[in-house]
């Protein structure tokens, strides 16, 4: 399942807002829930690093997070639940980050809250 979100900048007294885009149609999402998801996603940190991507095994990604900013910059991270734990694989980098599984689970709960409305 793919989820696309875009941030709409506010102006003057109008605050920023987030929208979910489905088949080209944008609808507003709850700002508090979206900020909670983004905060948890941004807070995911490597507990350690493994120099090889083999550590994540051959499992498919549980989540692929891609952010586009400054009009031309993109970052993409695949989160993989492997036999030995939870991993983050940043596109264009060798090796994997070992991610705290409980923190990742909380991030996914936050995403579910955003998309379930």
PATI-415862 format. One record per residue: chain; residue in one letter; residue number from 1; x, y, z of N, C-alpha, C, O in turn. Coordinates in steps of 0.02 Angstrom, whole numbers. Layout:
BEGIN
<'A'; 'A'; NUM; <X; Y; Z>; <X; Y; Z>; <X; Y; Z>; <X; Y; Z>> ...
***
This chain:
BEGIN
<'A'; 'X'; 1; <42; -59; 0>; <0; 0; 0>; <45; 62; 0>; <95; 64; 36>> <'A'; 'X'; 2; <27; 110; -40>; <66; 172; -46>; <26; 230; -18>; <-33; 238; -32>> <'A'; 'X'; 3; <60; 271; 22>; <29; 331; 49>; <71; 391; 26>; <132; 390; 33>> <'A'; 'X'; 4; <39; 441; 0>; <72; 502; -20>; <44; 560; 20>; <-17; 568; 25>> <'A'; 'X'; 5; <88; 599; 49>; <68; 657; 88>; <104; 718; 60>; <160; 713; 36>> <'A'; 'X'; 6; <72; 775; 64>; <106; 836; 45>; <89; 891; 95>; <34; 894; 122>> <'A'; 'X'; 7; <139; 932; 106>; <131; 988; 153>; <111; 1050; 114>; <143; 1067; 64>> <'A'; 'X'; 8; <60; 1083; 138>; <36; 1145; 107>; <55; 1201; 155>; <32; 1205; 211>> <'A'; 'X'; 9; <99; 1245; 131>; <122; 1300; 173>; <66; 1350; 185>; <29; 1369; 139>> <'A'; 'X'; 10; <60; 1371; 246>; <11; 1422; 263>; <38; 1491; 247>; <97; 1499; 230>> <'A'; 'X'; 11; <-5; 1539; 254>; <17; 1608; 244>; <-23; 1653; 290>; <-82; 1642; 302>> <'A'; 'X'; 12; <12; 1704; 316>; <-22; 1750; 362>; <-48; 1713; 423>; <-10; 1681; 459>> <'A'; 'X'; 13; <-113; 1717; 434>; <-145; 1685; 492>; <-161; 1611; 478>; <-179; 1575; 524>> <'A'; 'X'; 14; <-155; 1590; 416>; <-171; 1521; 398>; <-111; 1476; 412>; <-57; 1486; 384>> <'A'; 'X'; 15; <-121; 1426; 455>; <-64; 1381; 471>; <-51; 1331; 415>; <-92; 1321; 371>> <'A'; 'X'; 16; <8; 1300; 418>; <24; 1246; 372>; <-26; 1190; 382>; <-56; 1184; 435>> <'A'; 'X'; 17; <-34; 1149; 330>; <-76; 1090; 338>; <-46; 1033; 296>; <-7; 1045; 251>> <'A'; 'X'; 18; <-67; 973; 312>; <-45; 913; 275>; <-105; 883; 240>; <-161; 885; 265>> <'A'; 'X'; 19; <-91; 856; 181>; <-143; 822; 144>; <-119; 754; 122>; <-60; 743; 110>> <'A'; 'X'; 20; <-167; 707; 118>; <-154; 641; 90>; <-179; 642; 19>; <-235; 665; 6>> <'A'; 'X'; 21; <-139; 618; -27>; <-157; 618; -98>; <-171; 546; -119>; <-128; 502; -113>> <'A'; 'X'; 22; <-231; 536; -145>; <-251; 470; -171>; <-280; 480; -240>; <-329; 517; -249>> <'A'; 'X'; 23; <-250; 448; -289>; <-273; 454; -359>; <-280; 526; -380>; <-328; 545; -415>> <'A'; 'X'; 24; <-232; 567; -360>; <-232; 638; -380>; <-278; 683; -340>; <-278; 743; -350>> <'A'; 'X'; 25; <-317; 654; -294>; <-363; 693; -253>; <-334; 703; -183>; <-316; 654; -150>> <'A'; 'X'; 26; <-328; 765; -162>; <-298; 781; -97>; <-353; 794; -45>; <-401; 831; -58>> <'A'; 'X'; 27; <-344; 765; 15>; <-388; 779; 71>; <-346; 795; 132>; <-292; 766; 141>> <'A'; 'X'; 28; <-370; 840; 173>; <-333; 859; 233>; <-330; 801; 282>; <-376; 761; 287>> <'A'; 'X'; 29; <-274; 796; 318>; <-266; 747; 372>; <-259; 786; 437>; <-243; 845; 438>> <'A'; 'X'; 30; <-272; 751; 491>; <-267; 781; 558>; <-195; 803; 570>; <-148; 763; 568>> <'A'; 'X'; 31; <-185; 867; 583>; <-118; 896; 591>; <-82; 865; 650>; <-22; 851; 645>> <'A'; 'X'; 32; <-116; 855; 706>; <-84; 827; 765>; <-60; 756; 752>; <-4; 738; 771>> <'A'; 'X'; 33; <-101; 716; 719>; <-82; 647; 705>; <-24; 645; 655>; <22; 604; 662>> <'A'; 'X'; 34; <-25; 688; 606>; <29; 690; 556>; <94; 711; 588>; <146; 682; 575>> <'A'; 'X'; 35; <92; 762; 630>; <152; 784; 665>; <179; 731; 711>; <240; 724; 718>> <'A'; 'X'; 36; <135; 693; 744>; <156; 638; 787>; <193; 585; 745>; <246; 562; 766>> <'A'; 'X'; 37; <165; 567; 688>; <198; 518; 644>; <266; 543; 621>; <316; 507; 625>> <'A'; 'X'; 38; <269; 605; 597>; <332; 632; 571>; <384; 638; 627>; <443; 626; 615>> <'A'; 'X'; 39; <363; 657; 686>; <410; 662; 743>; <439; 594; 759>; <499; 587; 770>> <'A'; 'X'; 40; <396; 543; 760>; <420; 475; 776>; <465; 448; 720>; <515; 415; 733>> <'A'; 'X'; 41; <447; 463; 658>; <488; 441; 602>; <557; 474; 604>; <608; 441; 595>> <'A'; 'X'; 42; <557; 539; 616>; <621; 575; 619>; <663; 555; 679>; <725; 561; 677>> <'A'; 'X'; 43; <631; 530; 732>; <667; 512; 793>; <699; 442; 789>; <739; 424; 832>> <'A'; 'X'; 44; <681; 403; 738>; <711; 337; 732>; <786; 346; 721>; <808; 379; 674>> <'A'; 'X'; 45; <824; 316; 764>; <897; 323; 763>; <929; 254; 761>; <902; 205; 787>> <'A'; 'X'; 46; <987; 251; 732>; <1025; 189; 730>; <1052; 173; 799>; <1082; 216; 832>> <'A'; 'X'; 47; <1041; 112; 821>; <1071; 89; 883>; <1143; 68; 869>; <1187; 73; 912>> <'A'; 'X'; 48; <1153; 44; 808>; <1220; 24; 786>; <1218; 20; 710>; <1164; 25; 680>> <'A'; 'X'; 49; <1275; 9; 680>; <1280; 3; 608>; <1311; -63; 589>; <1355; -89; 625>> <'A'; 'X'; 50; <1290; -91; 534>; <1320; -151; 507>; <1345; -132; 438>; <1307; -105; 398>> <'A'; 'X'; 51; <1408; -146; 423>; <1436; -122; 360>; <1409; -156; 297>; <1424; -134; 241>> <'A'; 'X'; 52; <1370; -208; 305>; <1344; -243; 246>; <1267; -245; 247>; <1236; -251; 300>> <'A'; 'X'; 53; <1238; -239; 189>; <1165; -243; 185>; <1141; -314; 193>; <1080; -326; 200>> <'A'; 'X'; 54; <1185; -363; 193>; <1166; -433; 203>; <1135; -443; 272>; <1098; -491; 282>> <'A'; 'X'; 55; <1151; -400; 319>; <1125; -407; 387>; <1049; -405; 388>; <1018; -436; 431>> <'A'; 'X'; 56; <1018; -369; 341>; <946; -363; 339>; <913; -423; 307>; <852; -430; 309>> <'A'; 'X'; 57; <952; -467; 277>; <923; -526; 244>; <888; -507; 180>; <899; -454; 151>> <'A'; 'X'; 58; <845; -552; 158>; <810; -543; 95>; <738; -520; 103>; <700; -521; 54>> <'A'; 'X'; 59; <719; -501; 162>; <650; -481; 175>; <631; -417; 137>; <674; -374; 125>> <'A'; 'X'; 60; <568; -413; 119>; <543; -352; 88>; <538; -296; 139>; <534; -309; 199>> <'A'; 'X'; 61; <538; -236; 116>; <532; -178; 160>; <462; -176; 192>; <412; -189; 159>> <'A'; 'X'; 62; <461; -160; 256>; <398; -150; 292>; <372; -80; 277>; <312; -69; 272>> <'A'; 'X'; 63; <418; -33; 270>; <401; 36; 256>; <457; 66; 214>; <516; 55; 228>> <'A'; 'X'; 64; <438; 103; 163>; <487; 143; 125>; <466; 216; 134>; <411; 236; 113>> <'A'; 'X'; 65; <509; 254; 166>; <495; 325; 178>; <537; 365; 130>; <598; 359; 128>> <'A'; 'X'; 66; <503; 407; 91>; <538; 450; 43>; <515; 521; 53>; <455; 536; 55>> <'A'; 'X'; 67; <563; 565; 59>; <547; 636; 70>; <580; 677; 15>; <639; 667; -2>> <'A'; 'X'; 68; <542; 723; -13>; <568; 769; -63>; <565; 839; -33>; <513; 859; -5>> <'A'; 'X'; 69; <619; 876; -39>; <622; 942; -9>; <668; 987; -51>; <706; 963; -93>> <'A'; 'X'; 70; <663; 1051; -39>; <703; 1100; -76>; <695; 1092; -151>; <742; 1105; -189>> <'A'; 'X'; 71; <637; 1070; -173>; <619; 1061; -243>; <657; 1008; -281>; <632; 982; -331>> <'A'; 'X'; 72; <718; 990; -260>; <757; 944; -300>; <795; 892; -260>; <834; 853; -288>> <'A'; 'X'; 73; <785; 890; -194>; <822; 842; -152>; <773; 788; -128>; <716; 802; -110>> <'A'; 'X'; 74; <798; 727; -128>; <758; 670; -107>; <799; 625; -62>; <858; 613; -75>> <'A'; 'X'; 75; <768; 601; -9>; <799; 550; 34>; <750; 492; 38>; <689; 502; 42>> <'A'; 'X'; 76; <777; 431; 37>; <736; 372; 39>; <767; 321; 86>; <827; 306; 81>> <'A'; 'X'; 77; <726; 295; 131>; <749; 244; 179>; <700; 186; 177>; <640; 195; 182>> <'A'; 'X'; 78; <728; 126; 170>; <688; 65; 174>; <696; 36; 244>; <753; 29; 268>> <'A'; 'X'; 79; <641; 20; 277>; <642; -11; 342>; <624; -85; 333>; <571; -101; 305>> <'A'; 'X'; 80; <669; -128; 355>; <662; -200; 343>; <664; -237; 409>; <707; -226; 452>> <'A'; 'X'; 81; <615; -283; 418>; <615; -327; 476>; <649; -391; 455>; <621; -432; 420>> <'A'; 'X'; 82; <711; -399; 478>; <750; -458; 461>; <749; -509; 517>; <719; -499; 569>> <'A'; 'X'; 83; <783; -564; 505>; <788; -617; 555>; <822; -593; 619>; <806; -616; 674>> <'A'; 'X'; 84; <868; -546; 612>; <907; -523; 669>; <883; -456; 698>; <918; -428; 740>> <'A'; 'X'; 85; <825; -431; 676>; <800; -369; 704>; <773; -322; 650>; <757; -343; 594>> <'A'; 'X'; 86; <768; -259; 668>; <740; -207; 625>; <798; -166; 596>; <844; -148; 633>> <'A'; 'X'; 87; <795; -151; 531>; <850; -117; 499>; <824; -59; 456>; <768; -60; 431>> <'A'; 'X'; 88; <866; -8; 450>; <853; 47; 404>; <908; 49; 352>; <967; 48; 369>> <'A'; 'X'; 89; <887; 51; 289>; <935; 52; 234>; <924; 117; 195>; <872; 126; 163>> <'A'; 'X'; 90; <972; 162; 199>; <966; 226; 165>; <992; 219; 94>; <1047; 194; 82>> <'A'; 'X'; 91; <952; 241; 46>; <970; 235; -24>; <1036; 270; -38>; <1047; 327; -17>> <'A'; 'X'; 92; <1078; 236; -74>; <1142; 265; -93>; <1198; 254; -43>; <1254; 277; -54>> <'A'; 'X'; 93; <1183; 221; 12>; <1234; 208; 63>; <1244; 134; 72>; <1197; 95; 66>> <'A'; 'X'; 94; <1305; 114; 87>; <1317; 44; 101>; <1303; 30; 174>; <1306; 76; 216>> <'A'; 'X'; 95; <1287; -31; 190>; <1274; -50; 258>; <1203; -35; 279>; <1164; -7; 241>> <'A'; 'X'; 96; <1188; -55; 341>; <1121; -44; 369>; <1126; -17; 440>; <1175; -28; 475>> <'A'; 'X'; 97; <1074; 18; 460>; <1069; 41; 529>; <1023; -7; 566>; <970; -27; 541>> <'A'; 'X'; 98; <1044; -27; 626>; <1002; -68; 669>; <955; -20; 706>; <978; 25; 740>> <'A'; 'X'; 99; <889; -31; 698>; <838; 14; 725>; <803; -21; 783>; <792; -81; 782>> <'A'; 'X'; 100; <785; 17; 834>; <746; -10; 890>; <677; -31; 866>; <639; 10; 841>> <'A'; 'X'; 101; <661; -95; 874>; <598; -122; 848>; <537; -91; 882>; <486; -79; 849>> <'A'; 'X'; 102; <541; -77; 947>; <484; -46; 982>; <471; 25; 957>; <413; 44; 949>> <'A'; 'X'; 103; <523; 63; 945>; <515; 130; 918>; <485; 129; 848>; <443; 170; 831>> <'A'; 'X'; 104; <506; 80; 809>; <478; 73; 741>; <404; 54; 745>; <364; 81; 707>> <'A'; 'X'; 105; <386; 10; 791>; <316; -9; 799>; <273; 51; 818>; <217; 58; 794>> <'A'; 'X'; 106; <299; 94; 861>; <262; 155; 880>; <255; 202; 820>; <203; 235; 813>> <'A'; 'X'; 107; <305; 205; 778>; <301; 245; 717>; <246; 219; 671>; <208; 258; 642>> <'A'; 'X'; 108; <242; 153; 664>; <190; 124; 621>; <120; 135; 650>; <73; 145; 612>> <'A'; 'X'; 109; <113; 133; 715>; <49; 149; 747>; <28; 220; 731>; <-30; 235; 718>> <'A'; 'X'; 110; <77; 265; 734>; <63; 335; 718>; <42; 343; 645>; <-3; 383; 630>> <'A'; 'X'; 111; <74; 307; 600>; <54; 309; 529>; <-18; 282; 521>; <-58; 312; 485>> <'A'; 'X'; 112; <-32; 227; 555>; <-100; 200; 552>; <-152; 250; 574>; <-207; 253; 546>> <'A'; 'X'; 113; <-136; 289; 626>; <-183; 340; 650>; <-196; 392; 597>; <-252; 416; 590>> <'A'; 'X'; 114; <-145; 410; 559>; <-153; 461; 506>; <-197; 434; 449>; <-242; 469; 426>> <'A'; 'X'; 115; <-184; 373; 427>; <-219; 348; 368>; <-286; 315; 383>; <-324; 300; 337>> <'A'; 'X'; 116; <-301; 305; 446>; <-365; 272; 463>; <-423; 321; 466>; <-481; 300; 469>> <'A'; 'X'; 117; <-409; 385; 466>; <-463; 434; 469>; <-502; 438; 405>; <-549; 476; 399>> 
***
